Amino acid sequence: MREPAHPRFDDLPAPQQAGILCNDPEFQKFAAIRSGLPEHRFTPTAAAEYLRACCKIKSRTALLNDPAARDQFAKMRTSFDGWRGRIANQR
């Protein structure tokens, strides 16, 4: 019997996406660079603080009900995807 397929990252709720990103070493490096801090000392907690500051929220769960925060999160994800070469950077 086949195992059920895992949902795609883009299909997950925004707070879950945010949690996954904060634990991603590439995102931690991105957040550190954007924050002007040393990359090697950026932890998942620091990445979560960066994300909350960017989205102007106190908790990642706010991404569920705050359209402005969700919009900021989408912009940050786009910047991250461009930074890591998954999409073309805007000129």
PyMOL Python script that loads the backbone (N, CA, C, O; Angstrom):
from pymol import cmd

cmd.read_pdbstr("""\
ATOM      1  N   MET A   1       0.834  -1.181   0.000  1.00  0.00           N
ATOM      2  CA  MET A   1       0.000   0.000   0.000  1.00  0.00           C
ATOM      3  C   MET A   1       0.882   1.249   0.000  1.00  0.00           C
ATOM      4  O   MET A   1       1.897   1.291   0.695  1.00  0.00           O
ATOM      5  N   ARG A   2       0.507   2.243  -0.759  1.00  0.00           N
ATOM      6  CA  ARG A   2       1.281   3.479  -0.873  1.00  0.00           C
ATOM      7  C   ARG A   2       1.044   4.384   0.327  1.00  0.00           C
ATOM      8  O   ARG A   2      -0.064   4.468   0.856  1.00  0.00           O
ATOM      9  N   GLU A   3       2.111   5.059   0.741  1.00  0.00           N
ATOM     10  CA  GLU A   3       1.983   6.045   1.804  1.00  0.00           C
ATOM     11  C   GLU A   3       1.353   7.307   1.221  1.00  0.00           C
ATOM     12  O   GLU A   3       1.570   7.632   0.054  1.00  0.00           O
ATOM     13  N   PRO A   4       0.572   8.016   2.034  1.00  0.00           N
ATOM     14  CA  PRO A   4      -0.012   9.258   1.518  1.00  0.00           C
ATOM     15  C   PRO A   4       1.078  10.269   1.200  1.00  0.00           C
ATOM     16  O   PRO A   4       2.088  10.362   1.898  1.00  0.00           O
ATOM     17  N   ALA A   5       0.853  11.019   0.138  1.00  0.00           N
ATOM     18  CA  ALA A   5       1.824  12.040  -0.276  1.00  0.00           C
ATOM     19  C   ALA A   5       1.868  13.161   0.754  1.00  0.00           C
ATOM     20  O   ALA A   5       0.845  13.556   1.313  1.00  0.00           O
ATOM     21  N   HIS A   6       3.069  13.661   0.987  1.00  0.00           N
ATOM     22  CA  HIS A   6       3.208  14.807   1.882  1.00  0.00           C
ATOM     23  C   HIS A   6       2.730  16.055   1.162  1.00  0.00           C
ATOM     24  O   HIS A   6       2.929  16.195  -0.045  1.00  0.00           O
ATOM     25  N   PRO A   7       2.092  16.972   1.905  1.00  0.00           N
ATOM     26  CA  PRO A   7       1.661  18.210   1.242  1.00  0.00           C
ATOM     27  C   PRO A   7       2.864  19.014   0.770  1.00  0.00           C
ATOM     28  O   PRO A   7       3.934  18.975   1.379  1.00  0.00           O
ATOM     29  N   ARG A   8       2.675  19.734  -0.311  1.00  0.00           N
ATOM     30  CA  ARG A   8       3.723  20.614  -0.818  1.00  0.00           C
ATOM     31  C   ARG A   8       3.911  21.769   0.165  1.00  0.00           C
ATOM     32  O   ARG A   8       2.968  22.170   0.847  1.00  0.00           O
ATOM     33  N   PHE A   9       5.125  22.298   0.236  1.00  0.00           N
ATOM     34  CA  PHE A   9       5.423  23.408   1.141  1.00  0.00           C
ATOM     35  C   PHE A   9       4.457  24.566   0.918  1.00  0.00           C
ATOM     36  O   PHE A   9       3.942  25.142   1.877  1.00  0.00           O
ATOM     37  N   ASP A  10       4.208  24.909  -0.352  1.00  0.00           N
ATOM     38  CA  ASP A  10       3.327  26.037  -0.675  1.00  0.00           C
ATOM     39  C   ASP A  10       1.884  25.809  -0.245  1.00  0.00           C
ATOM     40  O   ASP A  10       1.118  26.764  -0.115  1.00  0.00           O
ATOM     41  N   ASP A  11       1.507  24.553  -0.023  1.00  0.00           N
ATOM     42  CA  ASP A  11       0.138  24.245   0.389  1.00  0.00           C
ATOM     43  C   ASP A  11      -0.038  24.255   1.906  1.00  0.00           C
ATOM     44  O   ASP A  11      -1.162  24.158   2.398  1.00  0.00           O
ATOM     45  N   LEU A  12       1.046  24.371   2.640  1.00  0.00           N
ATOM     46  CA  LEU A  12       0.970  24.404   4.101  1.00  0.00           C
ATOM     47  C   LEU A  12       0.494  25.768   4.576  1.00  0.00           C
ATOM     48  O   LEU A  12       0.677  26.762   3.873  1.00  0.00           O
ATOM     49  N   PRO A  13      -0.117  25.835   5.761  1.00  0.00           N
ATOM     50  CA  PRO A  13      -0.501  27.141   6.312  1.00  0.00           C
ATOM     51  C   PRO A  13       0.746  28.003   6.550  1.00  0.00           C
ATOM     52  O   PRO A  13       1.819  27.479   6.848  1.00  0.00           O
ATOM     53  N   ALA A  14       0.600  29.300   6.420  1.00  0.00           N
ATOM     54  CA  ALA A  14       1.731  30.229   6.552  1.00  0.00           C
ATOM     55  C   ALA A  14       2.498  30.051   7.871  1.00  0.00           C
ATOM     56  O   ALA A  14       3.728  30.084   7.842  1.00  0.00           O
ATOM     57  N   PRO A  15       1.836  29.863   9.032  1.00  0.00           N
ATOM     58  CA  PRO A  15       2.614  29.677  10.258  1.00  0.00           C
ATOM     59  C   PRO A  15       3.500  28.427  10.211  1.00  0.00           C
ATOM     60  O   PRO A  15       4.611  28.430  10.742  1.00  0.00           O
ATOM     61  N   GLN A  16       3.015  27.382   9.586  1.00  0.00           N
ATOM     62  CA  GLN A  16       3.815  26.162   9.464  1.00  0.00           C
ATOM     63  C   GLN A  16       4.988  26.392   8.507  1.00  0.00           C
ATOM     64  O   GLN A  16       6.099  25.933   8.773  1.00  0.00           O
ATOM     65  N   GLN A  17       4.754  27.091   7.409  1.00  0.00           N
ATOM     66  CA  GLN A  17       5.833  27.440   6.493  1.00  0.00           C
ATOM     67  C   GLN A  17       6.896  28.256   7.234  1.00  0.00           C
ATOM     68  O   GLN A  17       8.094  28.017   7.081  1.00  0.00           O
ATOM     69  N   ALA A  18       6.443  29.218   8.036  1.00  0.00           N
ATOM     70  CA  ALA A  18       7.365  30.071   8.782  1.00  0.00           C
ATOM     71  C   ALA A  18       8.213  29.240   9.741  1.00  0.00           C
ATOM     72  O   ALA A  18       9.419  29.464   9.855  1.00  0.00           O
ATOM     73  N   GLY A  19       7.596  28.292  10.423  1.00  0.00           N
ATOM     74  CA  GLY A  19       8.339  27.437  11.339  1.00  0.00           C
ATOM     75  C   GLY A  19       9.385  26.602  10.629  1.00  0.00           C
ATOM     76  O   GLY A  19      10.498  26.435  11.128  1.00  0.00           O
ATOM     77  N   ILE A  20       9.034  26.080   9.474  1.00  0.00           N
ATOM     78  CA  ILE A  20       9.972  25.283   8.688  1.00  0.00           C
ATOM     79  C   ILE A  20      11.133  26.159   8.222  1.00  0.00           C
ATOM     80  O   ILE A  20      12.294  25.759   8.304  1.00  0.00           O
ATOM     81  N   LEU A  21      10.812  27.354   7.736  1.00  0.00           N
ATOM     82  CA  LEU A  21      11.860  28.255   7.261  1.00  0.00           C
ATOM     83  C   LEU A  21      12.843  28.608   8.371  1.00  0.00           C
ATOM     84  O   LEU A  21      14.053  28.621   8.145  1.00  0.00           O
ATOM     85  N   CYS A  22      12.343  28.890   9.547  1.00  0.00           N
ATOM     86  CA  CYS A  22      13.216  29.300  10.653  1.00  0.00           C
ATOM     87  C   CYS A  22      14.187  28.191  11.053  1.00  0.00           C
ATOM     88  O   CYS A  22      15.231  28.472  11.643  1.00  0.00           O
ATOM     89  N   ASN A  23      13.866  26.957  10.747  1.00  0.00           N
ATOM     90  CA  ASN A  23      14.748  25.832  11.053  1.00  0.00           C
ATOM     91  C   ASN A  23      15.658  25.464   9.879  1.00  0.00           C
ATOM     92  O   ASN A  23      16.477  24.551   9.987  1.00  0.00           O
ATOM     93  N   ASP A  24      15.516  26.169   8.770  1.00  0.00           N
ATOM     94  CA  ASP A  24      16.313  25.918   7.570  1.00  0.00           C
ATOM     95  C   ASP A  24      17.627  26.708   7.668  1.00  0.00           C
ATOM     96  O   ASP A  24      17.596  27.936   7.754  1.00  0.00           O
ATOM     97  N   PRO A  25      18.779  26.024   7.655  1.00  0.00           N
ATOM     98  CA  PRO A  25      20.064  26.739   7.748  1.00  0.00           C
ATOM     99  C   PRO A  25      20.261  27.794   6.659  1.00  0.00           C
ATOM    100  O   PRO A  25      20.900  28.817   6.903  1.00  0.00           O
ATOM    101  N   GLU A  26      19.726  27.559   5.472  1.00  0.00           N
ATOM    102  CA  GLU A  26      19.831  28.560   4.402  1.00  0.00           C
ATOM    103  C   GLU A  26      19.047  29.821   4.764  1.00  0.00           C
ATOM    104  O   GLU A  26      19.520  30.936   4.542  1.00  0.00           O
ATOM    105  N   PHE A  27      17.853  29.644   5.321  1.00  0.00           N
ATOM    106  CA  PHE A  27      17.057  30.807   5.729  1.00  0.00           C
ATOM    107  C   PHE A  27      17.743  31.530   6.885  1.00  0.00           C
ATOM    108  O   PHE A  27      17.727  32.759   6.947  1.00  0.00           O
ATOM    109  N   GLN A  28      18.339  30.775   7.792  1.00  0.00           N
ATOM    110  CA  GLN A  28      19.060  31.395   8.903  1.00  0.00           C
ATOM    111  C   GLN A  28      20.200  32.268   8.377  1.00  0.00           C
ATOM    112  O   GLN A  28      20.425  33.368   8.879  1.00  0.00           O
ATOM    113  N   LYS A  29      20.908  31.780   7.375  1.00  0.00           N
ATOM    114  CA  LYS A  29      21.997  32.554   6.763  1.00  0.00           C
ATOM    115  C   LYS A  29      21.435  33.810   6.101  1.00  0.00           C
ATOM    116  O   LYS A  29      21.980  34.900   6.270  1.00  0.00           O
ATOM    117  N   PHE A  30      20.349  33.658   5.350  1.00  0.00           N
ATOM    118  CA  PHE A  30      19.678  34.786   4.708  1.00  0.00           C
ATOM    119  C   PHE A  30      19.275  35.832   5.746  1.00  0.00           C
ATOM    120  O   PHE A  30      19.533  37.022   5.565  1.00  0.00           O
ATOM    121  N   ALA A  31      18.645  35.392   6.826  1.00  0.00           N
ATOM    122  CA  ALA A  31      18.182  36.303   7.873  1.00  0.00           C
ATOM    123  C   ALA A  31      19.364  36.993   8.547  1.00  0.00           C
ATOM    124  O   ALA A  31      19.292  38.179   8.867  1.00  0.00           O
ATOM    125  N   ALA A  32      20.444  36.259   8.762  1.00  0.00           N
ATOM    126  CA  ALA A  32      21.630  36.841   9.387  1.00  0.00           C
ATOM    127  C   ALA A  32      22.216  37.930   8.502  1.00  0.00           C
ATOM    128  O   ALA A  32      22.544  39.015   8.982  1.00  0.00           O
ATOM    129  N   ILE A  33      22.347  37.645   7.220  1.00  0.00           N
ATOM    130  CA  ILE A  33      22.899  38.625   6.285  1.00  0.00           C
ATOM    131  C   ILE A  33      22.007  39.865   6.243  1.00  0.00           C
ATOM    132  O   ILE A  33      22.501  40.992   6.282  1.00  0.00           O
ATOM    133  N   ARG A  34      20.709  39.655   6.165  1.00  0.00           N
ATOM    134  CA  ARG A  34      19.763  40.777   6.123  1.00  0.00           C
ATOM    135  C   ARG A  34      19.780  41.581   7.422  1.00  0.00           C
ATOM    136  O   ARG A  34      19.490  42.777   7.425  1.00  0.00           O
ATOM    137  N   SER A  35      20.121  40.918   8.515  1.00  0.00           N
ATOM    138  CA  SER A  35      20.169  41.587   9.817  1.00  0.00           C
ATOM    139  C   SER A  35      21.528  42.216  10.095  1.00  0.00           C
ATOM    140  O   SER A  35      21.687  42.955  11.067  1.00  0.00           O
ATOM    141  N   GLY A  36      22.511  41.922   9.240  1.00  0.00           N
ATOM    142  CA  GLY A  36      23.848  42.443   9.450  1.00  0.00           C
ATOM    143  C   GLY A  36      24.586  41.764  10.589  1.00  0.00           C
ATOM    144  O   GLY A  36      25.465  42.365  11.208  1.00  0.00           O
ATOM    145  N   LEU A  37      24.236  40.517  10.868  1.00  0.00           N
ATOM    146  CA  LEU A  37      24.849  39.770  11.968  1.00  0.00           C
ATOM    147  C   LEU A  37      25.689  38.622  11.431  1.00  0.00           C
ATOM    148  O   LEU A  37      25.530  38.220  10.278  1.00  0.00           O
ATOM    149  N   PRO A  38      26.587  38.090  12.265  1.00  0.00           N
ATOM    150  CA  PRO A  38      27.409  36.951  11.814  1.00  0.00           C
ATOM    151  C   PRO A  38      26.542  35.735  11.490  1.00  0.00           C
ATOM    152  O   PRO A  38      25.683  35.339  12.278  1.00  0.00           O
ATOM    153  N   GLU A  39      26.781  35.159  10.330  1.00  0.00           N
ATOM    154  CA  GLU A  39      25.982  34.017   9.866  1.00  0.00           C
ATOM    155  C   GLU A  39      26.117  32.801  10.775  1.00  0.00           C
ATOM    156  O   GLU A  39      25.137  32.104  11.038  1.00  0.00           O
ATOM    157  N   HIS A  40      27.328  32.549  11.252  1.00  0.00           N
ATOM    158  CA  HIS A  40      27.588  31.322  11.991  1.00  0.00           C
ATOM    159  C   HIS A  40      26.922  31.298  13.363  1.00  0.00           C
ATOM    160  O   HIS A  40      26.899  30.252  14.011  1.00  0.00           O
ATOM    161  N   ARG A  41      26.384  32.420  13.817  1.00  0.00           N
ATOM    162  CA  ARG A  41      25.773  32.452  15.139  1.00  0.00           C
ATOM    163  C   ARG A  41      24.260  32.631  15.059  1.00  0.00           C
ATOM    164  O   ARG A  41      23.618  32.871  16.081  1.00  0.00           O
ATOM    165  N   PHE A  42      23.695  32.524  13.899  1.00  0.00           N
ATOM    166  CA  PHE A  42      22.262  32.729  13.731  1.00  0.00           C
ATOM    167  C   PHE A  42      21.538  31.409  13.947  1.00  0.00           C
ATOM    168  O   PHE A  42      21.785  30.438  13.232  1.00  0.00           O
ATOM    169  N   THR A  43      20.667  31.372  14.909  1.00  0.00           N
ATOM    170  CA  THR A  43      19.952  30.162  15.315  1.00  0.00           C
ATOM    171  C   THR A  43      18.521  30.192  14.776  1.00  0.00           C
ATOM    172  O   THR A  43      18.084  31.206  14.232  1.00  0.00           O
ATOM    173  N   PRO A  44      17.791  29.084  14.924  1.00  0.00           N
ATOM    174  CA  PRO A  44      16.372  29.108  14.564  1.00  0.00           C
ATOM    175  C   PRO A  44      15.599  30.173  15.345  1.00  0.00           C
ATOM    176  O   PRO A  44      14.677  30.789  14.809  1.00  0.00           O
ATOM    177  N   THR A  45      15.968  30.389  16.593  1.00  0.00           N
ATOM    178  CA  THR A  45      15.294  31.412  17.405  1.00  0.00           C
ATOM    179  C   THR A  45      15.548  32.802  16.829  1.00  0.00           C
ATOM    180  O   THR A  45      14.630  33.618  16.745  1.00  0.00           O
ATOM    181  N   ALA A  46      16.783  33.070  16.436  1.00  0.00           N
ATOM    182  CA  ALA A  46      17.109  34.365  15.839  1.00  0.00           C
ATOM    183  C   ALA A  46      16.387  34.533  14.501  1.00  0.00           C
ATOM    184  O   ALA A  46      15.920  35.626  14.179  1.00  0.00           O
ATOM    185  N   ALA A  47      16.296  33.458  13.728  1.00  0.00           N
ATOM    186  CA  ALA A  47      15.573  33.523  12.459  1.00  0.00           C
ATOM    187  C   ALA A  47      14.098  33.818  12.698  1.00  0.00           C
ATOM    188  O   ALA A  47      13.489  34.573  11.940  1.00  0.00           O
ATOM    189  N   ALA A  48      13.518  33.235  13.740  1.00  0.00           N
ATOM    190  CA  ALA A  48      12.110  33.492  14.076  1.00  0.00           C
ATOM    191  C   ALA A  48      11.920  34.951  14.493  1.00  0.00           C
ATOM    192  O   ALA A  48      10.916  35.572  14.145  1.00  0.00           O
ATOM    193  N   GLU A  49      12.877  35.492  15.233  1.00  0.00           N
ATOM    194  CA  GLU A  49      12.794  36.906  15.624  1.00  0.00           C
ATOM    195  C   GLU A  49      12.860  37.797  14.390  1.00  0.00           C
ATOM    196  O   GLU A  49      12.117  38.772  14.279  1.00  0.00           O
ATOM    197  N   TYR A  50      13.755  37.455  13.459  1.00  0.00           N
ATOM    198  CA  TYR A  50      13.861  38.210  12.211  1.00  0.00           C
ATOM    199  C   TYR A  50      12.533  38.167  11.457  1.00  0.00           C
ATOM    200  O   TYR A  50      12.039  39.198  10.999  1.00  0.00           O
ATOM    201  N   LEU A  51      11.965  36.981  11.330  1.00  0.00           N
ATOM    202  CA  LEU A  51      10.707  36.806  10.608  1.00  0.00           C
ATOM    203  C   LEU A  51       9.590  37.624  11.260  1.00  0.00           C
ATOM    204  O   LEU A  51       8.841  38.314  10.568  1.00  0.00           O
ATOM    205  N   ARG A  52       9.478  37.548  12.588  1.00  0.00           N
ATOM    206  CA  ARG A  52       8.430  38.310  13.274  1.00  0.00           C
ATOM    207  C   ARG A  52       8.628  39.816  13.081  1.00  0.00           C
ATOM    208  O   ARG A  52       7.660  40.554  12.904  1.00  0.00           O
ATOM    209  N   ALA A  53       9.880  40.267  13.116  1.00  0.00           N
ATOM    210  CA  ALA A  53      10.147  41.690  12.921  1.00  0.00           C
ATOM    211  C   ALA A  53       9.781  42.119  11.500  1.00  0.00           C
ATOM    212  O   ALA A  53       9.176  43.173  11.305  1.00  0.00           O
ATOM    213  N   CYS A  54      10.145  41.310  10.517  1.00  0.00           N
ATOM    214  CA  CYS A  54       9.827  41.633   9.116  1.00  0.00           C
ATOM    215  C   CYS A  54       8.323  41.709   8.874  1.00  0.00           C
ATOM    216  O   CYS A  54       7.836  42.571   8.143  1.00  0.00           O
ATOM    217  N   CYS A  55       7.610  40.795   9.498  1.00  0.00           N
ATOM    218  CA  CYS A  55       6.158  40.715   9.290  1.00  0.00           C
ATOM    219  C   CYS A  55       5.373  41.574  10.278  1.00  0.00           C
ATOM    220  O   CYS A  55       4.149  41.675  10.194  1.00  0.00           O
ATOM    221  N   LYS A  56       6.102  42.199  11.227  1.00  0.00           N
ATOM    222  CA  LYS A  56       5.475  43.055  12.249  1.00  0.00           C
ATOM    223  C   LYS A  56       4.402  42.297  13.035  1.00  0.00           C
ATOM    224  O   LYS A  56       3.267  42.753  13.179  1.00  0.00           O
ATOM    225  N   ILE A  57       4.801  41.127  13.536  1.00  0.00           N
ATOM    226  CA  ILE A  57       3.888  40.291  14.320  1.00  0.00           C
ATOM    227  C   ILE A  57       4.586  39.849  15.604  1.00  0.00           C
ATOM    228  O   ILE A  57       5.812  39.886  15.704  1.00  0.00           O
ATOM    229  N   LYS A  58       3.790  39.432  16.579  1.00  0.00           N
ATOM    230  CA  LYS A  58       4.343  38.934  17.838  1.00  0.00           C
ATOM    231  C   LYS A  58       4.474  37.426  17.833  1.00  0.00           C
ATOM    232  O   LYS A  58       5.270  36.857  18.580  1.00  0.00           O
ATOM    233  N   SER A  59       3.685  36.779  16.982  1.00  0.00           N
ATOM    234  CA  SER A  59       3.679  35.321  16.910  1.00  0.00           C
ATOM    235  C   SER A  59       3.429  34.903  15.473  1.00  0.00           C
ATOM    236  O   SER A  59       2.690  35.565  14.744  1.00  0.00           O
ATOM    237  N   ARG A  60       4.047  33.804  15.068  1.00  0.00           N
ATOM    238  CA  ARG A  60       3.849  33.320  13.695  1.00  0.00           C
ATOM    239  C   ARG A  60       2.394  32.939  13.438  1.00  0.00           C
ATOM    240  O   ARG A  60       1.955  32.944  12.288  1.00  0.00           O
ATOM    241  N   THR A  61       1.643  32.611  14.476  1.00  0.00           N
ATOM    242  CA  THR A  61       0.228  32.278  14.277  1.00  0.00           C
ATOM    243  C   THR A  61      -0.565  33.479  13.751  1.00  0.00           C
ATOM    244  O   THR A  61      -1.636  33.307  13.169  1.00  0.00           O
ATOM    245  N   ALA A  62      -0.045  34.688  13.952  1.00  0.00           N
ATOM    246  CA  ALA A  62      -0.723  35.880  13.431  1.00  0.00           C
ATOM    247  C   ALA A  62      -0.802  35.852  11.909  1.00  0.00           C
ATOM    248  O   ALA A  62      -1.631  36.543  11.316  1.00  0.00           O
ATOM    249  N   LEU A  63       0.055  35.058  11.278  1.00  0.00           N
ATOM    250  CA  LEU A  63       0.019  34.955   9.818  1.00  0.00           C
ATOM    251  C   LEU A  63      -1.299  34.371   9.315  1.00  0.00           C
ATOM    252  O   LEU A  63      -1.646  34.531   8.145  1.00  0.00           O
ATOM    253  N   LEU A  64      -2.027  33.699  10.194  1.00  0.00           N
ATOM    254  CA  LEU A  64      -3.320  33.123   9.800  1.00  0.00           C
ATOM    255  C   LEU A  64      -4.386  34.187   9.563  1.00  0.00           C
ATOM    256  O   LEU A  64      -5.202  34.062   8.650  1.00  0.00           O
ATOM    257  N   ASN A  65      -4.375  35.237  10.391  1.00  0.00           N
ATOM    258  CA  ASN A  65      -5.491  36.187  10.382  1.00  0.00           C
ATOM    259  C   ASN A  65      -5.116  37.616  10.019  1.00  0.00           C
ATOM    260  O   ASN A  65      -5.991  38.480   9.968  1.00  0.00           O
ATOM    261  N   ASP A  66      -3.859  37.884   9.768  1.00  0.00           N
ATOM    262  CA  ASP A  66      -3.410  39.249   9.474  1.00  0.00           C
ATOM    263  C   ASP A  66      -2.963  39.332   8.018  1.00  0.00           C
ATOM    264  O   ASP A  66      -1.855  38.908   7.688  1.00  0.00           O
ATOM    265  N   PRO A  67      -3.814  39.874   7.140  1.00  0.00           N
ATOM    266  CA  PRO A  67      -3.474  39.933   5.716  1.00  0.00           C
ATOM    267  C   PRO A  67      -2.201  40.729   5.434  1.00  0.00           C
ATOM    268  O   PRO A  67      -1.433  40.358   4.547  1.00  0.00           O
ATOM    269  N   ALA A  68      -1.965  41.810   6.168  1.00  0.00           N
ATOM    270  CA  ALA A  68      -0.750  42.611   5.946  1.00  0.00           C
ATOM    271  C   ALA A  68       0.494  41.796   6.302  1.00  0.00           C
ATOM    272  O   ALA A  68       1.504  41.858   5.601  1.00  0.00           O
ATOM    273  N   ALA A  69       0.417  41.037   7.388  1.00  0.00           N
ATOM    274  CA  ALA A  69       1.542  40.192   7.802  1.00  0.00           C
ATOM    275  C   ALA A  69       1.780  39.088   6.774  1.00  0.00           C
ATOM    276  O   ALA A  69       2.924  38.775   6.444  1.00  0.00           O
ATOM    277  N   ARG A  70       0.704  38.506   6.273  1.00  0.00           N
ATOM    278  CA  ARG A  70       0.832  37.456   5.251  1.00  0.00           C
ATOM    279  C   ARG A  70       1.474  38.005   3.989  1.00  0.00           C
ATOM    280  O   ARG A  70       2.283  37.332   3.351  1.00  0.00           O
ATOM    281  N   ASP A  71       1.109  39.237   3.631  1.00  0.00           N
ATOM    282  CA  ASP A  71       1.696  39.880   2.456  1.00  0.00           C
ATOM    283  C   ASP A  71       3.194  40.097   2.678  1.00  0.00           C
ATOM    284  O   ASP A  71       3.993  39.831   1.780  1.00  0.00           O
ATOM    285  N   GLN A  72       3.578  40.572   3.848  1.00  0.00           N
ATOM    286  CA  GLN A  72       4.998  40.767   4.165  1.00  0.00           C
ATOM    287  C   GLN A  72       5.738  39.431   4.149  1.00  0.00           C
ATOM    288  O   GLN A  72       6.872  39.352   3.677  1.00  0.00           O
ATOM    289  N   PHE A  73       5.100  38.386   4.663  1.00  0.00           N
ATOM    290  CA  PHE A  73       5.702  37.054   4.673  1.00  0.00           C
ATOM    291  C   PHE A  73       5.936  36.578   3.240  1.00  0.00           C
ATOM    292  O   PHE A  73       6.990  36.021   2.933  1.00  0.00           O
ATOM    293  N   ALA A  74       4.956  36.797   2.369  1.00  0.00           N
ATOM    294  CA  ALA A  74       5.096  36.397   0.964  1.00  0.00           C
ATOM    295  C   ALA A  74       6.244  37.158   0.301  1.00  0.00           C
ATOM    296  O   ALA A  74       7.010  36.575  -0.466  1.00  0.00           O
ATOM    297  N   LYS A  75       6.366  38.449   0.590  1.00  0.00           N
ATOM    298  CA  LYS A  75       7.462  39.245   0.022  1.00  0.00           C
ATOM    299  C   LYS A  75       8.808  38.738   0.532  1.00  0.00           C
ATOM    300  O   LYS A  75       9.771  38.650  -0.231  1.00  0.00           O
ATOM    301  N   MET A  76       8.876  38.407   1.818  1.00  0.00           N
ATOM    302  CA  MET A  76      10.116  37.907   2.391  1.00  0.00           C
ATOM    303  C   MET A  76      10.480  36.567   1.763  1.00  0.00           C
ATOM    304  O   MET A  76      11.645  36.331   1.443  1.00  0.00           O
ATOM    305  N   ARG A  77       9.499  35.691   1.586  1.00  0.00           N
ATOM    306  CA  ARG A  77       9.756  34.401   0.935  1.00  0.00           C
ATOM    307  C   ARG A  77      10.257  34.596  -0.485  1.00  0.00           C
ATOM    308  O   ARG A  77      11.162  33.887  -0.924  1.00  0.00           O
ATOM    309  N   THR A  78       9.681  35.546  -1.209  1.00  0.00           N
ATOM    310  CA  THR A  78      10.129  35.829  -2.570  1.00  0.00           C
ATOM    311  C   THR A  78      11.573  36.314  -2.563  1.00  0.00           C
ATOM    312  O   THR A  78      12.374  35.891  -3.396  1.00  0.00           O
ATOM    313  N   SER A  79      11.911  37.201  -1.627  1.00  0.00           N
ATOM    314  CA  SER A  79      13.295  37.680  -1.508  1.00  0.00           C
ATOM    315  C   SER A  79      14.236  36.525  -1.190  1.00  0.00           C
ATOM    316  O   SER A  79      15.326  36.430  -1.755  1.00  0.00           O
ATOM    317  N   PHE A  80      13.817  35.659  -0.294  1.00  0.00           N
ATOM    318  CA  PHE A  80      14.630  34.500   0.073  1.00  0.00           C
ATOM    319  C   PHE A  80      14.817  33.575  -1.132  1.00  0.00           C
ATOM    320  O   PHE A  80      15.928  33.113  -1.393  1.00  0.00           O
ATOM    321  N   ASP A  81      13.751  33.309  -1.854  1.00  0.00           N
ATOM    322  CA  ASP A  81      13.845  32.444  -3.034  1.00  0.00           C
ATOM    323  C   ASP A  81      14.773  33.053  -4.086  1.00  0.00           C
ATOM    324  O   ASP A  81      15.530  32.332  -4.736  1.00  0.00           O
ATOM    325  N   GLY A  82      14.719  34.369  -4.254  1.00  0.00           N
ATOM    326  CA  GLY A  82      15.629  35.035  -5.179  1.00  0.00           C
ATOM    327  C   GLY A  82      17.067  34.970  -4.691  1.00  0.00           C
ATOM    328  O   GLY A  82      17.984  34.746  -5.481  1.00  0.00           O
ATOM    329  N   TRP A  83      17.264  35.164  -3.403  1.00  0.00           N
ATOM    330  CA  TRP A  83      18.599  35.131  -2.808  1.00  0.00           C
ATOM    331  C   TRP A  83      19.261  33.777  -3.001  1.00  0.00           C
ATOM    332  O   TRP A  83      20.458  33.696  -3.276  1.00  0.00           O
ATOM    333  N   ARG A  84      18.479  32.714  -2.857  1.00  0.00           N
ATOM    334  CA  ARG A  84      19.075  31.383  -2.989  1.00  0.00           C
ATOM    335  C   ARG A  84      19.024  30.849  -4.421  1.00  0.00           C
ATOM    336  O   ARG A  84      19.400  29.702  -4.662  1.00  0.00           O
ATOM    337  N   GLY A  85      18.568  31.657  -5.363  1.00  0.00           N
ATOM    338  CA  GLY A  85      18.620  31.298  -6.771  1.00  0.00           C
ATOM    339  C   GLY A  85      17.490  30.428  -7.263  1.00  0.00           C
ATOM    340  O   GLY A  85      17.598  29.828  -8.332  1.00  0.00           O
ATOM    341  N   ARG A  86      16.409  30.342  -6.514  1.00  0.00           N
ATOM    342  CA  ARG A  86      15.274  29.518  -6.956  1.00  0.00           C
ATOM    343  C   ARG A  86      14.376  30.270  -7.927  1.00  0.00           C
ATOM    344  O   ARG A  86      13.633  29.659  -8.695  1.00  0.00           O
ATOM    345  N   ILE A  87      14.447  31.594  -7.892  1.00  0.00           N
ATOM    346  CA  ILE A  87      13.725  32.409  -8.859  1.00  0.00           C
ATOM    347  C   ILE A  87      14.662  33.526  -9.298  1.00  0.00           C
ATOM    348  O   ILE A  87      15.658  33.804  -8.630  1.00  0.00           O
ATOM    349  N   ALA A  88      14.352  34.153 -10.395  1.00  0.00           N
ATOM    350  CA  ALA A  88      15.179  35.250 -10.887  1.00  0.00           C
ATOM    351  C   ALA A  88      15.004  36.461  -9.980  1.00  0.00           C
ATOM    352  O   ALA A  88      13.894  36.761  -9.539  1.00  0.00           O
ATOM    353  N   ASN A  89      16.100  37.150  -9.706  1.00  0.00           N
ATOM    354  CA  ASN A  89      16.028  38.383  -8.914  1.00  0.00           C
ATOM    355  C   ASN A  89      15.439  39.494  -9.749  1.00  0.00           C
ATOM    356  O   ASN A  89      15.704  39.601 -10.947  1.00  0.00           O
ATOM    357  N   GLN A  90      14.643  40.315  -9.108  1.00  0.00           N
ATOM    358  CA  GLN A  90      14.058  41.468  -9.783  1.00  0.00           C
ATOM    359  C   GLN A  90      15.117  42.541  -9.943  1.00  0.00           C
ATOM    360  O   GLN A  90      15.926  42.757  -9.041  1.00  0.00           O
ATOM    361  N   ARG A  91      15.118  43.201 -11.063  1.00  0.00           N
ATOM    362  CA  ARG A  91      16.106  44.278 -11.300  1.00  0.00           C
ATOM    363  C   ARG A  91      15.586  45.587 -10.845  1.00  0.00           C
ATOM    364  O   ARG A  91      16.275  46.601 -10.964  1.00  0.00           O
TER     365      ARG A  91
END
""", "prot")
cmd.dss("prot")
cmd.show_as("cartoon", "prot")
cmd.util.cbc("prot")
cmd.orient("prot")
